[in-house]
Amino acid sequence: MAVLSLKGGVGKTTTAVGMGAMLSSVRGDRVIALDANPDRGTLSDRVRLETTATVRDLLTKFVAMDKPRYADVRAFTSQSASSRLEILASSRDPAVSKAFSADDYRAVATLLEYYYSICITDCGTGLLHSAMSATLELAHQIVLVTVPSVAAARSAGATLDWLEAHGRAELARSATVVLSGVRHESRSTVDTDALRRHFGERCRTVISVPFDPHLEEDSEVELDRLNPATYEAYLTLAATVGAAFSPQSHPLDEHEEPATPSPSEFFHPSELDDEVVHPGETVVAD
C-alpha cells in the first residue's frame, strides 16, 4: 500500500511506521516498509538501524542473483526490535533517489512481494517523480495523511482530485484518510468534525490519530510507549487497511506451497519464528 501526502510535515512517515509496526506486531508474519522518497527520506530514522544498505543496493544485488532467498533480502533491511517491522531505506544522496525509475521500483516490488505479506511504501510529496507511476500502478490501496489545518486539507483534497483525473479514481474512493496529530484541546479554528465528514464522503474511511509526545521525538517508534488513545488509533488503522486486503497470493519461503487465508486469519500471534512465512494477503506497494 502507498502512504501519500502532497504536504510535508504532516506525519506521513510516522503514520507509515506506526501502521506498519502495528500490523507486524499483531499479525506475526512479515511486514516491510519501503522508503520511496526521492528527497532523502527519513523512514530509516524511525527504527534501530542494522545496516546502511539502501533500496538501490538491494536492486543492484538482486539483478545479479539467480534465486535470492529471504536471508539475502534481510541483509539489506533493518528491523524494529519491538514490533518486527522491517525497513528498506532510500539513498541518502538525493541524486541517486531521484534517479530511481518506475522500472527499478517494479523490480524491487516483485522481490519484496515474494517474501513479505505486506509492503508499505512511504512515498515522497510529489505525484510526478519517476517511481510514482509504478507506485500507483501496483498499490492495492492508499493511506492519505493530513493534519487538521486548512492548507493540509486542501493538499489532501488536491491529491484525491489528481488521482481521479489520472485514472485512479478507485484508489481515491477506497483510500483511508488519516488525520494526524489531532489535539483534543486546541486553539485551532479548524472544524475537525467537518474535515472528517468531507473526506468521509470522498473516501472509504477517516481515522484520527491523536497527538502523542513519543511520536514527536522523531526517533524509533515503540508501540509500548504510545499513549493508549494513540495505540488504539493505530490498531484501528491496521484493522481498517487489513480489512481492505484482497485475497492475493501470499509470500513464499523457498519452496512453500501457496495457501489462501480466511478473513479470520488477519491477526496472527506475534510470537512466531522469523524464518516462517504464514498465510496472509499481499498488498503490493511500489
DRENPA-3360 file (N, C-alpha, C; in nm, 2 decimals, always signed):
BEGIN
1 = MAVLSLKG = +0.08/-0.12/+0.00/+0.00/+0.00/+0.00/+0.09/+0.12/+0.00 ~ +0.04/+0.23/-0.05/+0.11/+0.35/-0.06/+0.06/+0.45/+0.04 ~ +0.15/+0.52/+0.11/+0.12/+0.62/+0.21/+0.16/+0.75/+0.15 ~ +0.06/+0.84/+0.12/+0.08/+0.96/+0.04/+0.05/+1.09/+0.12 ~ +0.11/+1.19/+0.08/+0.08/+1.33/+0.12/+0.15/+1.43/+0.03 ~ +0.08/+1.53/-0.02/+0.15/+1.63/-0.10/+0.22/+1.73/-0.02 ~ +0.18/+1.74/+0.11/+0.24/+1.84/+0.20/+0.33/+1.77/+0.30 ~ +0.45/+1.82/+0.32/+0.54/+1.77/+0.41/+0.51/+1.81/+0.55;
9 = GVGKTTTA = +0.56/+1.73/+0.65/+0.54/+1.77/+0.79/+0.41/+1.74/+0.85 ~ +0.33/+1.64/+0.78/+0.20/+1.61/+0.84/+0.20/+1.48/+0.91 ~ +0.31/+1.41/+0.92/+0.32/+1.28/+0.98/+0.30/+1.16/+0.89 ~ +0.34/+1.18/+0.76/+0.33/+1.07/+0.67/+0.42/+0.95/+0.70 ~ +0.55/+0.98/+0.73/+0.64/+0.88/+0.76/+0.61/+0.81/+0.90 ~ +0.57/+0.90/+0.99/+0.53/+0.85/+1.12/+0.41/+0.75/+1.11 ~ +0.31/+0.79/+1.02/+0.20/+0.71/+1.00/+0.24/+0.57/+0.94 ~ +0.33/+0.58/+0.84/+0.37/+0.46/+0.77/+0.44/+0.36/+0.87;
17 = VGMGAMLS = +0.52/+0.41/+0.96/+0.59/+0.33/+1.06/+0.49/+0.28/+1.16 ~ +0.41/+0.37/+1.22/+0.32/+0.33/+1.32/+0.22/+0.22/+1.27 ~ +0.17/+0.24/+1.16/+0.07/+0.15/+1.10/+0.15/+0.01/+1.07 ~ +0.27/+0.02/+1.01/+0.34/-0.10/+0.98/+0.39/-0.17/+1.11 ~ +0.43/-0.10/+1.21/+0.46/-0.16/+1.34/+0.34/-0.24/+1.40 ~ +0.23/-0.17/+1.39/+0.11/-0.24/+1.45/+0.07/-0.36/+1.37 ~ +0.07/-0.35/+1.24/+0.04/-0.47/+1.15/+0.14/-0.58/+1.18 ~ +0.27/-0.55/+1.19/+0.37/-0.65/+1.21/+0.35/-0.71/+1.35;
25 = SVRGDRVI = +0.32/-0.63/+1.45/+0.31/-0.68/+1.59/+0.19/-0.77/+1.60 ~ +0.07/-0.74/+1.55/-0.05/-0.82/+1.57/-0.06/-0.94/+1.48 ~ +0.00/-0.93/+1.36/-0.02/-1.03/+1.26/+0.09/-1.14/+1.28 ~ +0.21/-1.11/+1.30/+0.31/-1.21/+1.32/+0.38/-1.25/+1.20 ~ +0.33/-1.22/+1.08/+0.40/-1.25/+0.96/+0.49/-1.13/+0.91 ~ +0.55/-1.14/+0.80/+0.65/-1.04/+0.76/+0.58/-0.91/+0.70 ~ +0.62/-0.80/+0.75/+0.58/-0.67/+0.70/+0.70/-0.58/+0.68 ~ +0.70/-0.52/+0.57/+0.82/-0.43/+0.54/+0.77/-0.29/+0.49;
33 = ALDANPDR = +0.84/-0.19/+0.53/+0.81/-0.05/+0.48/+0.93/-0.01/+0.40 ~ +0.90/+0.04/+0.28/+1.00/+0.08/+0.18/+0.99/+0.24/+0.17 ~ +1.11/+0.30/+0.18/+1.12/+0.44/+0.16/+1.14/+0.48/+0.01 ~ +1.04/+0.54/-0.04/+1.04/+0.58/-0.18/+1.04/+0.73/-0.20 ~ +1.09/+0.80/-0.10/+1.10/+0.95/-0.10/+1.23/+0.99/-0.18 ~ +1.22/+1.06/-0.29/+1.33/+1.10/-0.37/+1.42/+1.21/-0.30 ~ +1.36/+1.27/-0.20/+1.43/+1.38/-0.14/+1.48/+1.35/+0.00 ~ +1.57/+1.24/+0.01/+1.63/+1.19/+0.13/+1.52/+1.16/+0.24;
41 = GTLSDRVR = +1.46/+1.05/+0.22/+1.35/+1.00/+0.31/+1.41/+0.98/+0.45 ~ +1.32/+0.98/+0.55/+1.35/+0.97/+0.69/+1.30/+0.84/+0.75 ~ +1.25/+0.75/+0.67/+1.19/+0.63/+0.72/+1.29/+0.55/+0.81 ~ +1.41/+0.55/+0.77/+1.52/+0.47/+0.84/+1.55/+0.54/+0.98 ~ +1.50/+0.66/+1.00/+1.53/+0.73/+1.13/+1.43/+0.67/+1.24 ~ +1.33/+0.60/+1.20/+1.23/+0.56/+1.29/+1.24/+0.42/+1.34 ~ +1.35/+0.35/+1.30/+1.38/+0.22/+1.36/+1.53/+0.21/+1.39 ~ +1.57/+0.11/+1.47/+1.71/+0.08/+1.50/+1.78/+0.03/+1.38;
49 = LETTATVR = +1.87/+0.11/+1.33/+1.94/+0.07/+1.20/+2.04/-0.05/+1.23 ~ +2.02/-0.15/+1.14/+2.11/-0.27/+1.15/+2.21/-0.27/+1.03 ~ +2.18/-0.19/+0.93/+2.26/-0.18/+0.81/+2.25/-0.05/+0.74 ~ +2.35/-0.01/+0.67/+2.35/+0.12/+0.59/+2.30/+0.09/+0.45 ~ +2.27/-0.03/+0.42/+2.22/-0.07/+0.28/+2.09/+0.01/+0.25 ~ +2.07/+0.03/+0.12/+1.96/+0.10/+0.07/+1.88/+0.02/-0.04 ~ +1.77/+0.07/-0.08/+1.69/+0.00/-0.18/+1.78/-0.01/-0.31 ~ +1.86/+0.09/-0.34/+1.94/+0.08/-0.46/+2.05/-0.03/-0.45;
57 = DLLTKFVA = +2.10/-0.05/-0.33/+2.19/-0.16/-0.31/+2.13/-0.29/-0.33 ~ +2.00/-0.31/-0.28/+1.93/-0.43/-0.29/+1.90/-0.46/-0.44 ~ +1.86/-0.35/-0.51/+1.83/-0.37/-0.65/+1.95/-0.41/-0.73 ~ +2.07/-0.35/-0.70/+2.19/-0.39/-0.77/+2.22/-0.54/-0.74 ~ +2.21/-0.58/-0.62/+2.24/-0.72/-0.58/+2.14/-0.81/-0.64 ~ +2.01/-0.77/-0.64/+1.90/-0.86/-0.69/+1.92/-0.89/-0.84 ~ +1.96/-0.79/-0.92/+1.98/-0.81/-1.06/+2.08/-0.92/-1.09 ~ +2.18/-0.93/-1.00/+2.29/-1.03/-1.02/+2.26/-1.17/-0.96;
65 = MDKPRYAD = +2.15/-1.18/-0.88/+2.11/-1.30/-0.82/+2.03/-1.39/-0.91 ~ +2.05/-1.52/-0.90/+1.97/-1.62/-0.97/+1.84/-1.64/-0.90 ~ +1.85/-1.69/-0.78/+1.73/-1.72/-0.70/+1.76/-1.67/-0.55 ~ +1.73/-1.54/-0.53/+1.76/-1.49/-0.40/+1.67/-1.55/-0.29 ~ +1.72/-1.57/-0.17/+1.64/-1.62/-0.06/+1.60/-1.50/+0.03 ~ +1.51/-1.53/+0.13/+1.47/-1.43/+0.22/+1.59/-1.38/+0.30 ~ +1.68/-1.47/+0.34/+1.80/-1.42/+0.41/+1.89/-1.32/+0.33 ~ +1.89/-1.34/+0.20/+1.96/-1.25/+0.11/+1.90/-1.11/+0.12;
73 = VRAFTSQS = +1.77/-1.10/+0.12/+1.69/-0.97/+0.12/+1.71/-0.91/+0.26 ~ +1.70/-1.00/+0.36/+1.70/-0.95/+0.50/+1.83/-0.88/+0.53 ~ +1.94/-0.91/+0.46/+2.07/-0.85/+0.48/+2.07/-0.70/+0.45 ~ +1.96/-0.66/+0.37/+1.95/-0.52/+0.33/+1.85/-0.44/+0.41 ~ +1.79/-0.50/+0.51/+1.68/-0.43/+0.58/+1.72/-0.41/+0.73 ~ +1.66/-0.32/+0.80/+1.67/-0.31/+0.94/+1.53/-0.34/+1.00 ~ +1.54/-0.40/+1.12/+1.41/-0.45/+1.18/+1.39/-0.39/+1.32 ~ +1.27/-0.34/+1.35/+1.24/-0.29/+1.48/+1.24/-0.40/+1.58;
81 = ASSRLEIL = +1.31/-0.38/+1.69/+1.32/-0.48/+1.80/+1.18/-0.50/+1.87 ~ +1.10/-0.40/+1.87/+0.98/-0.41/+1.95/+0.86/-0.47/+1.86 ~ +0.86/-0.44/+1.73/+0.74/-0.48/+1.65/+0.77/-0.58/+1.54 ~ +0.90/-0.59/+1.51/+0.95/-0.68/+1.40/+0.92/-0.62/+1.26 ~ +0.88/-0.50/+1.25/+0.86/-0.43/+1.12/+1.00/-0.41/+1.06 ~ +1.01/-0.45/+0.94/+1.14/-0.42/+0.86/+1.13/-0.30/+0.78 ~ +1.25/-0.23/+0.76/+1.26/-0.11/+0.69/+1.36/-0.13/+0.58 ~ +1.32/-0.08/+0.46/+1.42/-0.08/+0.35/+1.44/+0.07/+0.32;
89 = ASSRDPAV = +1.56/+0.12/+0.34/+1.59/+0.26/+0.34/+1.61/+0.31/+0.20 ~ +1.59/+0.44/+0.18/+1.63/+0.50/+0.05/+1.77/+0.56/+0.06 ~ +1.83/+0.60/-0.05/+1.96/+0.65/-0.05/+1.96/+0.79/+0.02 ~ +2.07/+0.82/+0.09/+2.09/+0.95/+0.15/+2.13/+1.05/+0.04 ~ +2.16/+1.01/-0.07/+2.20/+1.10/-0.18/+2.08/+1.13/-0.27 ~ +2.02/+1.25/-0.26/+1.90/+1.28/-0.34/+1.91/+1.25/-0.49 ~ +2.03/+1.27/-0.54/+2.05/+1.25/-0.69/+2.03/+1.10/-0.72 ~ +2.07/+1.01/-0.63/+2.05/+0.87/-0.65/+1.90/+0.83/-0.64;
97 = SKAFSADD = +1.84/+0.89/-0.53/+1.70/+0.87/-0.51/+1.61/+0.91/-0.63 ~ +1.64/+1.03/-0.68/+1.56/+1.08/-0.79/+1.58/+1.00/-0.92 ~ +1.69/+0.93/-0.93/+1.72/+0.85/-1.05/+1.65/+0.72/-1.04 ~ +1.59/+0.69/-0.93/+1.52/+0.56/-0.91/+1.40/+0.56/-1.00 ~ +1.40/+0.47/-1.10/+1.29/+0.48/-1.20/+1.17/+0.39/-1.17 ~ +1.07/+0.40/-1.25/+0.95/+0.31/-1.23/+0.99/+0.17/-1.25 ~ +1.07/+0.14/-1.35/+1.11/+0.00/-1.37/+1.20/-0.05/-1.25 ~ +1.28/+0.03/-1.20/+1.35/-0.01/-1.08/+1.26/-0.05/-0.96;
105 = YRAVATLL = +1.16/+0.04/-0.95/+1.06/+0.02/-0.84/+0.98/-0.11/-0.86 ~ +0.94/-0.14/-0.99/+0.87/-0.27/-1.01/+0.96/-0.39/-0.98 ~ +1.09/-0.38/-1.01/+1.18/-0.49/-0.98/+1.19/-0.52/-0.83 ~ +1.20/-0.41/-0.75/+1.21/-0.42/-0.61/+1.08/-0.48/-0.55 ~ +0.96/-0.42/-0.60/+0.83/-0.47/-0.56/+0.81/-0.62/-0.59 ~ +0.86/-0.66/-0.70/+0.85/-0.80/-0.74/+0.92/-0.89/-0.64 ~ +1.04/-0.85/-0.60/+1.11/-0.92/-0.50/+1.05/-0.92/-0.36 ~ +1.01/-0.80/-0.32/+0.95/-0.79/-0.18/+0.82/-0.87/-0.17;
113 = EYYYSICI = +0.74/-0.87/-0.27/+0.61/-0.93/-0.25/+0.62/-1.08/-0.24 ~ +0.74/-1.14/-0.28/+0.76/-1.28/-0.28/+0.79/-1.32/-0.13 ~ +0.85/-1.23/-0.05/+0.89/-1.27/+0.08/+0.81/-1.20/+0.20 ~ +0.73/-1.10/+0.16/+0.66/-1.02/+0.26/+0.51/-1.02/+0.24 ~ +0.44/-1.04/+0.34/+0.29/-1.04/+0.33/+0.24/-0.90/+0.30 ~ +0.30/-0.80/+0.36/+0.25/-0.67/+0.34/+0.37/-0.58/+0.31 ~ +0.36/-0.50/+0.21/+0.46/-0.40/+0.17/+0.40/-0.26/+0.18 ~ +0.46/-0.18/+0.26/+0.41/-0.04/+0.28/+0.51/+0.06/+0.22;
121 = TDCGTGLL = +0.47/+0.15/+0.13/+0.56/+0.24/+0.07/+0.53/+0.38/+0.12 ~ +0.64/+0.44/+0.18/+0.64/+0.58/+0.23/+0.68/+0.66/+0.11 ~ +0.58/+0.72/+0.04/+0.61/+0.80/-0.08/+0.66/+0.94/-0.05 ~ +0.72/+1.00/-0.16/+0.76/+1.14/-0.15/+0.63/+1.23/-0.15 ~ +0.66/+1.36/-0.15/+0.55/+1.45/-0.15/+0.50/+1.49/-0.29 ~ +0.57/+1.45/-0.39/+0.53/+1.48/-0.53/+0.46/+1.36/-0.60 ~ +0.37/+1.39/-0.69/+0.30/+1.29/-0.76/+0.36/+1.26/-0.89 ~ +0.46/+1.34/-0.93/+0.51/+1.32/-1.07/+0.66/+1.27/-1.07;
129 = HSAMSATL = +0.72/+1.24/-0.96/+0.85/+1.18/-0.97/+0.85/+1.05/-1.03 ~ +0.97/+1.00/-1.07/+0.98/+0.89/-1.17/+0.91/+0.76/-1.12 ~ +0.92/+0.73/-0.99/+0.87/+0.60/-0.94/+0.72/+0.60/-0.91 ~ +0.66/+0.72/-0.90/+0.52/+0.73/-0.86/+0.42/+0.66/-0.95 ~ +0.45/+0.66/-1.08/+0.36/+0.59/-1.17/+0.35/+0.44/-1.14 ~ +0.46/+0.38/-1.10/+0.47/+0.24/-1.07/+0.40/+0.22/-0.93 ~ +0.42/+0.32/-0.84/+0.36/+0.31/-0.71/+0.21/+0.29/-0.72 ~ +0.15/+0.38/-0.79/+0.01/+0.38/-0.81/-0.04/+0.27/-0.89;
137 = ELAHQIVL = +0.04/+0.22/-0.98/+0.00/+0.11/-1.07/-0.01/-0.02/-0.99 ~ +0.08/-0.04/-0.89/+0.09/-0.16/-0.81/+0.02/-0.16/-0.68 ~ -0.01/-0.04/-0.63/-0.07/-0.03/-0.50/-0.22/-0.08/-0.50 ~ -0.25/-0.16/-0.40/-0.39/-0.21/-0.39/-0.48/-0.11/-0.31 ~ -0.41/-0.02/-0.23/-0.49/+0.08/-0.16/-0.39/+0.19/-0.12 ~ -0.44/+0.30/-0.08/-0.36/+0.41/-0.04/-0.41/+0.46/+0.10 ~ -0.31/+0.51/+0.18/-0.34/+0.58/+0.30/-0.30/+0.73/+0.28 ~ -0.39/+0.82/+0.29/-0.36/+0.96/+0.26/-0.36/+1.03/+0.40;
145 = VTVPSVAA = -0.24/+1.10/+0.43/-0.22/+1.15/+0.56/-0.23/+1.31/+0.55 ~ -0.30/+1.36/+0.65/-0.31/+1.51/+0.66/-0.32/+1.55/+0.80 ~ -0.32/+1.68/+0.83/-0.34/+1.73/+0.97/-0.46/+1.82/+0.97 ~ -0.52/+1.85/+1.08/-0.63/+1.94/+1.09/-0.59/+2.09/+1.06 ~ -0.56/+2.12/+0.94/-0.54/+2.26/+0.90/-0.59/+2.28/+0.76 ~ -0.62/+2.40/+0.73/-0.69/+2.43/+0.60/-0.59/+2.40/+0.49 ~ -0.46/+2.44/+0.50/-0.37/+2.42/+0.39/-0.34/+2.27/+0.37 ~ -0.33/+2.19/+0.48/-0.31/+2.05/+0.46/-0.43/+1.98/+0.40;
153 = ARSAGATL = -0.55/+2.02/+0.45/-0.67/+1.96/+0.39/-0.68/+1.99/+0.24 ~ -0.65/+2.11/+0.20/-0.65/+2.14/+0.06/-0.56/+2.06/-0.02 ~ -0.44/+2.03/+0.04/-0.34/+1.95/-0.03/-0.39/+1.80/-0.04 ~ -0.45/+1.75/+0.06/-0.51/+1.62/+0.06/-0.62/+1.61/-0.04 ~ -0.70/+1.72/-0.05/-0.81/+1.72/-0.15/-0.75/+1.72/-0.29 ~ -0.64/+1.80/-0.31/-0.58/+1.81/-0.44/-0.52/+1.67/-0.48 ~ -0.48/+1.59/-0.38/-0.43/+1.46/-0.41/-0.54/+1.37/-0.47 ~ -0.65/+1.38/-0.40/-0.77/+1.30/-0.45/-0.81/+1.35/-0.58;
161 = DWLEAHGR = -0.81/+1.48/-0.61/-0.85/+1.53/-0.74/-0.76/+1.48/-0.85 ~ -0.63/+1.48/-0.82/-0.53/+1.43/-0.91/-0.55/+1.29/-0.95 ~ -0.57/+1.21/-0.84/-0.59/+1.06/-0.87/-0.72/+1.04/-0.95 ~ -0.82/+1.11/-0.93/-0.95/+1.10/-1.00/-0.93/+1.14/-1.15 ~ -0.84/+1.24/-1.17/-0.82/+1.30/-1.30/-0.72/+1.21/-1.39 ~ -0.65/+1.12/-1.32/-0.55/+1.05/-1.39/-0.58/+0.90/-1.38 ~ -0.70/+0.86/-1.39/-0.74/+0.72/-1.40/-0.73/+0.64/-1.27 ~ -0.71/+0.70/-1.16/-0.70/+0.63/-1.03/-0.82/+0.66/-0.93;
169 = AELARSAT = -0.93/+0.68/-0.99/-1.05/+0.71/-0.91/-1.08/+0.61/-0.81 ~ -1.06/+0.48/-0.84/-1.09/+0.38/-0.75/-1.00/+0.38/-0.62 ~ -0.87/+0.41/-0.65/-0.78/+0.43/-0.54/-0.82/+0.54/-0.45 ~ -0.87/+0.65/-0.51/-0.92/+0.77/-0.43/-1.04/+0.73/-0.34 ~ -1.14/+0.66/-0.41/-1.26/+0.62/-0.34/-1.23/+0.52/-0.22 ~ -1.13/+0.43/-0.24/-1.10/+0.33/-0.14/-1.00/+0.37/-0.04 ~ -0.96/+0.50/-0.05/-0.85/+0.55/+0.04/-0.89/+0.56/+0.18 ~ -0.79/+0.54/+0.27/-0.81/+0.56/+0.41/-0.74/+0.70/+0.44;
177 = VVLSGVRH = -0.81/+0.79/+0.49/-0.76/+0.92/+0.53/-0.72/+0.92/+0.68 ~ -0.60/+0.96/+0.71/-0.55/+0.97/+0.85/-0.54/+1.12/+0.88 ~ -0.61/+1.16/+0.98/-0.59/+1.30/+1.04/-0.49/+1.28/+1.15 ~ -0.37/+1.33/+1.13/-0.26/+1.30/+1.22/-0.24/+1.42/+1.32 ~ -0.20/+1.38/+1.44/-0.17/+1.48/+1.55/-0.28/+1.56/+1.60 ~ -0.40/+1.50/+1.60/-0.52/+1.57/+1.65/-0.51/+1.59/+1.80 ~ -0.53/+1.72/+1.84/-0.53/+1.75/+1.98/-0.67/+1.78/+2.02 ~ -0.71/+1.72/+2.14/-0.84/+1.73/+2.19/-0.87/+1.88/+2.24;
185 = ESRSTVDT = -0.76/+1.94/+2.29/-0.77/+2.08/+2.34/-0.68/+2.16/+2.25 ~ -0.74/+2.23/+2.16/-0.66/+2.31/+2.06/-0.73/+2.45/+2.04 ~ -0.65/+2.55/+2.01/-0.70/+2.68/+1.98/-0.73/+2.69/+1.83 ~ -0.70/+2.59/+1.76/-0.73/+2.60/+1.62/-0.88/+2.62/+1.59 ~ -0.90/+2.69/+1.48/-1.04/+2.72/+1.44/-1.09/+2.62/+1.34 ~ -1.01/+2.52/+1.31/-1.04/+2.42/+1.21/-1.14/+2.32/+1.27 ~ -1.25/+2.30/+1.20/-1.35/+2.21/+1.25/-1.31/+2.06/+1.21 ~ -1.26/+1.99/+1.30/-1.21/+1.85/+1.26/-1.33/+1.76/+1.22;
193 = DALRRHFG = -1.44/+1.78/+1.29/-1.56/+1.70/+1.25/-1.60/+1.73/+1.11 ~ -1.59/+1.86/+1.06/-1.62/+1.89/+0.92/-1.52/+1.82/+0.83 ~ -1.39/+1.82/+0.87/-1.29/+1.75/+0.79/-1.33/+1.61/+0.77 ~ -1.36/+1.54/+0.88/-1.40/+1.40/+0.88/-1.52/+1.38/+0.78 ~ -1.62/+1.46/+0.79/-1.73/+1.45/+0.70/-1.69/+1.47/+0.56 ~ -1.61/+1.57/+0.53/-1.57/+1.60/+0.40/-1.50/+1.48/+0.33 ~ -1.39/+1.43/+0.40/-1.32/+1.32/+0.35/-1.39/+1.19/+0.35 ~ -1.48/+1.18/+0.45/-1.56/+1.06/+0.46/-1.66/+1.04/+0.34;
201 = ERCRTVIS = -1.70/+1.15/+0.28/-1.78/+1.15/+0.16/-1.71/+1.11/+0.04 ~ -1.57/+1.13/+0.04/-1.49/+1.11/-0.08/-1.42/+0.98/-0.07 ~ -1.39/+0.93/+0.05/-1.30/+0.81/+0.07/-1.37/+0.70/+0.15 ~ -1.30/+0.60/+0.17/-1.36/+0.48/+0.24/-1.39/+0.51/+0.38 ~ -1.28/+0.57/+0.45/-1.30/+0.60/+0.59/-1.20/+0.70/+0.63 ~ -1.22/+0.76/+0.75/-1.13/+0.86/+0.81/-1.10/+0.82/+0.95 ~ -0.97/+0.82/+0.98/-0.92/+0.78/+1.12/-0.84/+0.89/+1.18 ~ -0.87/+0.93/+1.30/-0.79/+1.03/+1.37/-0.69/+0.97/+1.46;
209 = VPFDPHLE = -0.56/+1.01/+1.44/-0.45/+0.97/+1.53/-0.42/+1.09/+1.62 ~ -0.44/+1.08/+1.75/-0.42/+1.19/+1.84/-0.27/+1.23/+1.85 ~ -0.25/+1.35/+1.90/-0.11/+1.39/+1.92/-0.05/+1.31/+2.03 ~ +0.08/+1.27/+2.01/+0.15/+1.19/+2.11/+0.29/+1.23/+2.12 ~ +0.34/+1.26/+2.24/+0.47/+1.31/+2.26/+0.58/+1.22/+2.21 ~ +0.55/+1.09/+2.22/+0.65/+0.99/+2.18/+0.68/+1.00/+2.03 ~ +0.57/+1.03/+1.95/+0.58/+1.04/+1.81/+0.65/+1.17/+1.77 ~ +0.65/+1.27/+1.85/+0.71/+1.40/+1.83/+0.87/+1.39/+1.84;
217 = EDSEVELD = +0.92/+1.28/+1.90/+1.06/+1.27/+1.92/+1.14/+1.24/+1.80 ~ +1.07/+1.20/+1.69/+1.14/+1.17/+1.56/+1.25/+1.07/+1.58 ~ +1.22/+0.97/+1.66/+1.32/+0.86/+1.69/+1.24/+0.73/+1.66 ~ +1.30/+0.62/+1.70/+1.24/+0.49/+1.68/+1.10/+0.48/+1.74 ~ +1.00/+0.44/+1.66/+0.86/+0.42/+1.71/+0.85/+0.29/+1.79 ~ +0.81/+0.30/+1.92/+0.79/+0.19/+2.00/+0.65/+0.19/+2.05 ~ +0.57/+0.08/+2.01/+0.43/+0.08/+2.04/+0.40/+0.09/+2.19 ~ +0.48/+0.03/+2.27/+0.45/+0.03/+2.41/+0.48/+0.17/+2.48;
225 = RLNPATYE = +0.53/+0.26/+2.41/+0.55/+0.40/+2.46/+0.44/+0.49/+2.41 ~ +0.35/+0.44/+2.33/+0.24/+0.53/+2.29/+0.13/+0.55/+2.39 ~ +0.07/+0.66/+2.39/-0.05/+0.68/+2.48/-0.16/+0.58/+2.44 ~ -0.24/+0.54/+2.53/-0.34/+0.44/+2.50/-0.43/+0.48/+2.38 ~ -0.47/+0.61/+2.37/-0.56/+0.65/+2.26/-0.48/+0.64/+2.13 ~ -0.35/+0.67/+2.13/-0.28/+0.66/+2.00/-0.26/+0.52/+1.96 ~ -0.23/+0.43/+2.06/-0.22/+0.29/+2.03/-0.35/+0.24/+1.97 ~ -0.46/+0.27/+2.03/-0.59/+0.23/+1.98/-0.62/+0.28/+1.84;
233 = AYLTLAAT = -0.57/+0.40/+1.81/-0.59/+0.46/+1.68/-0.51/+0.38/+1.57 ~ -0.39/+0.35/+1.60/-0.31/+0.27/+1.51/-0.36/+0.13/+1.49 ~ -0.42/+0.07/+1.60/-0.48/-0.06/+1.59/-0.60/-0.06/+1.50 ~ -0.68/+0.05/+1.51/-0.79/+0.07/+1.43/-0.75/+0.08/+1.28 ~ -0.64/+0.16/+1.26/-0.59/+0.18/+1.13/-0.54/+0.05/+1.07 ~ -0.47/-0.03/+1.15/-0.42/-0.16/+1.10/-0.54/-0.25/+1.06 ~ -0.64/-0.25/+1.14/-0.75/-0.34/+1.11/-0.83/-0.29/+0.99 ~ -0.83/-0.16/+0.97/-0.91/-0.10/+0.86/-0.84/-0.13/+0.73;
241 = VGAAFSPQ = -0.71/-0.11/+0.72/-0.64/-0.14/+0.60/-0.63/-0.29/+0.57 ~ -0.63/-0.37/+0.68/-0.62/-0.51/+0.67/-0.75/-0.56/+0.61 ~ -0.87/-0.50/+0.65/-1.00/-0.55/+0.60/-1.01/-0.52/+0.46 ~ -0.93/-0.43/+0.40/-0.95/-0.40/+0.26/-0.86/-0.48/+0.17 ~ -0.77/-0.57/+0.23/-0.69/-0.65/+0.15/-0.77/-0.75/+0.07 ~ -0.73/-0.76/-0.06/-0.80/-0.87/-0.14/-0.72/-0.99/-0.12 ~ -0.78/-1.11/-0.14/-0.71/-1.24/-0.12/-0.61/-1.27/-0.23 ~ -0.49/-1.21/-0.22/-0.39/-1.24/-0.32/-0.30/-1.35/-0.27;
249 = SHPLDEHE = -0.21/-1.39/-0.36/-0.11/-1.50/-0.32/-0.02/-1.44/-0.22 ~ +0.01/-1.52/-0.11/+0.10/-1.47/+0.00/+0.24/-1.51/-0.03 ~ +0.33/-1.44/+0.04/+0.48/-1.47/+0.01/+0.51/-1.61/+0.04 ~ +0.61/-1.66/-0.03/+0.66/-1.80/-0.02/+0.80/-1.80/+0.04 ~ +0.82/-1.89/+0.12/+0.96/-1.91/+0.18/+1.02/-2.03/+0.11 ~ +1.12/-2.01/+0.02/+1.18/-2.11/-0.05/+1.08/-2.19/-0.14 ~ +1.04/-2.31/-0.10/+0.95/-2.39/-0.19/+0.82/-2.41/-0.12 ~ +0.78/-2.33/-0.04/+0.65/-2.34/+0.03/+0.54/-2.32/-0.07;
257 = EPATPSPS = +0.43/-2.41/-0.06/+0.32/-2.40/-0.15/+0.22/-2.29/-0.11 ~ +0.16/-2.22/-0.20/+0.06/-2.12/-0.17/-0.06/-2.17/-0.09 ~ -0.12/-2.08/-0.01/-0.24/-2.12/+0.07/-0.33/-1.99/+0.07 ~ -0.46/-2.01/+0.07/-0.55/-1.90/+0.07/-0.60/-1.88/+0.21 ~ -0.58/-1.77/+0.28/-0.63/-1.75/+0.41/-0.77/-1.71/+0.42 ~ -0.83/-1.74/+0.53/-0.97/-1.69/+0.56/-0.97/-1.56/+0.62 ~ -1.08/-1.48/+0.62/-1.08/-1.35/+0.68/-1.04/-1.35/+0.82 ~ -1.07/-1.46/+0.89/-1.04/-1.47/+1.04/-0.89/-1.48/+1.07;
265 = EFFHPSEL = -0.81/-1.50/+0.96/-0.67/-1.51/+0.99/-0.60/-1.38/+0.98 ~ -0.67/-1.27/+0.98/-0.60/-1.14/+0.96/-0.50/-1.12/+1.07 ~ -0.54/-1.14/+1.20/-0.44/-1.12/+1.31/-0.38/-1.25/+1.34 ~ -0.25/-1.25/+1.35/-0.17/-1.37/+1.39/-0.10/-1.35/+1.52 ~ -0.07/-1.46/+1.59/+0.01/-1.44/+1.71/+0.15/-1.38/+1.68 ~ +0.20/-1.29/+1.77/+0.32/-1.22/+1.74/+0.45/-1.30/+1.77 ~ +0.43/-1.41/+1.85/+0.55/-1.49/+1.88/+0.58/-1.60/+1.78 ~ +0.60/-1.56/+1.66/+0.63/-1.66/+1.55/+0.77/-1.64/+1.51;
273 = DDEVVHPG = +0.83/-1.75/+1.46/+0.97/-1.75/+1.42/+0.98/-1.67/+1.29 ~ +1.09/-1.59/+1.29/+1.12/-1.50/+1.17/+1.13/-1.58/+1.04 ~ +1.18/-1.70/+1.05/+1.21/-1.78/+0.93/+1.08/-1.84/+0.87 ~ +0.97/-1.83/+0.93/+0.85/-1.89/+0.88/+0.75/-1.79/+0.83 ~ +0.71/-1.81/+0.70/+0.61/-1.72/+0.64/+0.47/-1.78/+0.66 ~ +0.38/-1.71/+0.71/+0.25/-1.76/+0.74/+0.15/-1.70/+0.64 ~ +0.04/-1.77/+0.62/-0.06/-1.72/+0.52/-0.10/-1.57/+0.55 ~ -0.11/-1.49/+0.45/-0.15/-1.35/+0.46/-0.18/-1.29/+0.33;
281 = ETVVAD = -0.26/-1.19/+0.32/-0.28/-1.12/+0.19/-0.16/-1.04/+0.16 ~ -0.14/-1.02/+0.03/-0.03/-0.94/-0.02/-0.08/-0.81/-0.07 ~ -0.02/-0.70/-0.02/-0.05/-0.57/-0.07/+0.08/-0.52/-0.14 ~ +0.08/-0.50/-0.27/+0.20/-0.46/-0.34/+0.20/-0.31/-0.34 ~ +0.31/-0.25/-0.29/+0.34/-0.11/-0.29/+0.47/-0.08/-0.36 ~ +0.47/+0.01/-0.45/+0.59/+0.03/-0.53/+0.65/+0.16/-0.50;
% end
